[in-house]
Amino acid sequence: MDRKANQSAHQYRAIVTGYGAFVPPKKLTNDDLASMVDTSDEWITERTGIKTRYISNDNETTAYLATEASKRALEQAGLDAKQLDLIIVATVTPEVVFPATACFVQKDIGAEKAWVFDLNAACCGFIYSLATAQQFLETGRYKNALVIGAETLTKITNWQDRSSCILFGDGAGAVVLQRSDDAKRRGIIYSTMSSDGTIWETLNCKAYGSRYPASKEPEHPDDIYMHIDGRQVYQLAVRRIVETVNESLEHCGMTIDDVDMLIPHQMNARIIESASKRLNLPEEKIYVNIQDYGNTSAASIPIALDEAIRRGKIKQGDIIVFVSFGAGLTWGANVIEF
């Protein structure tokens, strides 16, 4: 009996049927930053590839951005929020300490049937969340899931630190996943995730967890902001991205030539360039929009996906690979037939 149930469950696939993105209207250019800290458009562009990013105001919270992206994804999928079984919000900048940001999204879109939670895997949050939702759909447990990456990183950015304040922007992206038993549609073909907590200090924001509570003065005033060891991150990110993409393709019985579009986490244009060269991927098969949005952590891949589809860069049947590297340290990939 268990074997039959297992066989039945494996007939289901998790299909992307809707996508949407939202960024706040305020744009911050490199020239704007040059008036705030000792930097320049040339310096930022050369080192990161970033030209502009979007900045949220006090009322444009993580849940607000997530809700707006979700509405667009649901509309595109032709799905009513009341049909959702599951909502996952990937974020490191939650609405409040608790409840989960996903609870606010559930309320705001009217997804009364869904159970919801947040997932914190930093820049890999969207990949981890897709893989998690994938399991619930493929086993037949649920029919409809909403996966969101949403961040307001500029609210934890140290605007006096010229090495980090140039990197980040705010935004949200969302996808609708639906269960399918259509043998011709593969949807999410494979997901892989990895972590290494031994070098967590490479990328972190210490406040305000139990180790550095709000009731205690921080050891250093800057501990309330993000900290990045840029050089170490660069080296680790390139290596892990290349390894993860190659491992994923090998598992799927594919080669790099089978990939129609690679959508990496938009962390730094130079990291993406280095990884793509090692993967021998032509420029037209890598979607990069960090120049317009900056690093939006868990939101960057779904924002890029939405833009790539709307610009006609991705069509039905294409093989897409999402890959990311982030704090934790975490890294992972999803291989998807769109």
Buried (B, 14 or more C-beta within 10 A) or exposed (E): EEEEEEEEEEEBBBBBBBBBBBBBEEBBBBEEBBEEBEBEBEBBBEBBBBBBBBBBEEEBBBBBBBBBBBBBBBEBBEBEBEBBBBBBBBBBBBBEEEBBBBBBBBBBBEBEBBEBBBBBBBBBBBBBBBBBBBEBBBBBEBBBBBBBBBBBBBBBBBEEBBEBBBBBBBBBBBBBBBBBEEEEBBBBBBBBBBBEEEEEEBBBBBBBEEEBEEEEEBEEEBBBBBBBEBEBBBEBBBBBBBBBBBBBBEEBEBEBEEBBBBBBBBBBBBBBBBBBEBBEBEEEBBBBBBBBBBBBBBBBBBBBBBBBBEEEBBEEEBBBBBBBBBBBBBBBBBBBBB
